[in-house]
Amino acid sequence: MANLPTEIAETIWNLKRQLLDIINEATAAESNLFERFGETSETIPFLDELKNVAERATPWFSRLSNAQLRIANAQPSIPSDMLDLVMQSIETIQAEAPALERSIQEVKSEWNLP
């Protein structure tokens, strides 16, 4: 099995945890908003935004998981193009995750959701 450097492996695990939290929080907020206020012309844009956040985070989670599996099966070492792709994904996720989290917080604040 090929191994990622420890720092990169930990970054991937942390990002996957963060993405899973984003998906969970967006889905919970969407459910809470719908249960409290229903589907109205006022709530629909916010419900859509929360769904969009979860939908944007989900492929990144899957991409990192798939990369981990491919790397674990790589022999005898990680191909450089695979490592480059992982690093690009990490950079993109690190740049996008805060915006996704802010979107959730903005909707929760707008509607006084827990």
ChimeraX attribute file (.defattr): number of C-alpha atoms within 10 A of each C-alpha:
attribute: neighborCount
match mode: 1-to-1
recipient: residues
	/A:1	12
	/A:2	14
	/A:3	16
	/A:4	16
	/A:5	8
	/A:6	9
	/A:7	8
	/A:8	15
	/A:9	13
	/A:10	12
	/A:11	13
	/A:12	23
	/A:13	15
	/A:14	12
	/A:15	19
	/A:16	21
	/A:17	13
	/A:18	19
	/A:19	24
	/A:20	17
	/A:21	15
	/A:22	23
	/A:23	25
	/A:24	13
	/A:25	18
	/A:26	28
	/A:27	20
	/A:28	14
	/A:29	23
	/A:30	23
	/A:31	15
	/A:32	17
	/A:33	23
	/A:34	16
	/A:35	10
	/A:36	10
	/A:37	11
	/A:38	14
	/A:39	14
	/A:40	10
	/A:41	8
	/A:42	10
	/A:43	17
	/A:44	14
	/A:45	13
	/A:46	23
	/A:47	22
	/A:48	11
	/A:49	18
	/A:50	27
	/A:51	18
	/A:52	17
	/A:53	21
	/A:54	22
	/A:55	14
	/A:56	17
	/A:57	22
	/A:58	16
	/A:59	12
	/A:60	20
	/A:61	21
	/A:62	13
	/A:63	14
	/A:64	19
	/A:65	15
	/A:66	12
	/A:67	18
	/A:68	18
	/A:69	11
	/A:70	15
	/A:71	20
	/A:72	15
	/A:73	14
	/A:74	15
	/A:75	12
	/A:76	9
	/A:77	13
	/A:78	17
	/A:79	12
	/A:80	9
	/A:81	9
	/A:82	14
	/A:83	15
	/A:84	11
	/A:85	12
	/A:86	19
	/A:87	14
	/A:88	12
	/A:89	17
	/A:90	18
	/A:91	11
	/A:92	12
	/A:93	21
	/A:94	14
	/A:95	11
	/A:96	13
	/A:97	19
	/A:98	12
	/A:99	12
	/A:100	22
	/A:101	18
	/A:102	11
	/A:103	18
	/A:104	24
	/A:105	18
	/A:106	13
	/A:107	21
	/A:108	19
	/A:109	11
	/A:110	10
	/A:111	16
	/A:112	10
	/A:113	14
	/A:114	10
